[in-house]
Amino acid sequence: MASIRPVISVVIREHTENAAFFWAQRDTLAAEEVPDTEAIAFVDDRLEANLDALRIAGPATWPFIIEAFEDFPEKGELFVMAHRALETGDVRRLDQAAAFARAAVDGSRGLCGAFEWLPPRVTAGVVRDWIDAADPIRIEAAIAALAAHGGSLGDRLPGLLEHRDERIRVAAKRFRQRH
């Protein structure tokens, strides 16, 4: 029985690293001027398979997710952290992901990516809370979710277009272009 646990750890670590890699790859492919939709679909399938494995592993994934981020504080690792926190409704971990987004390489992109990937039924409550937050990282993620899923900023848009934080102004302009 003792020999099974190290194998499971290796598998969870691999799925965590793969999910981070595939999401970062997907994000890069999607940002190209002419996205290769076939390549994105191929990567999406692999990403979702690894996310499924993390879902199955449940709370046991957290040490591996945190370790992956500490080793590589980048957008893919942050995506995995935010994705799991959102999907499980873990407010403490989501707060941690928002804090880590400030330290990560392109961190807000990873945080926003999780909000864009997951359906509104999973993110709606957080988006409602975060759109009026004082924290620009949280506002940016909320705008990304609304933009990705056809939501509305309503009468908030003019204020966001004039926000003191440049990232918020850019996100609001992108939102306006999409809608």
Salt bridges, closest charged atoms under 4 A:
ASP27 OD2 - LYS75 NZ 2.87
ASP27 OD1 - ARG109 NE 2.84
ASP44 OD1 - ARG26 NE 2.53
GLU48 OE2 - ARG55 NH1 2.62
ASP52 OD1 - ARG55 NH1 2.43
GLU67 OE1 - ARG13 NH2 3.44
GLU87 OE1 - ARG55 NE 2.79
GLU87 OE1 - HIS83 ND1 3.99
GLU87 OE1 - ARG84 NH1 2.53
ASP95 OD1 - ARG138 NH1 3.14
GLU116 OE1 - ARG109 NH2 2.68
ASP132 OD1 - ARG156 NE 2.80
ASP135 OD2 - ARG102 NH2 2.22
ASP135 OD2 - ARG138 NE 3.21
GLU140 OE1 - ARG167 NE 3.14
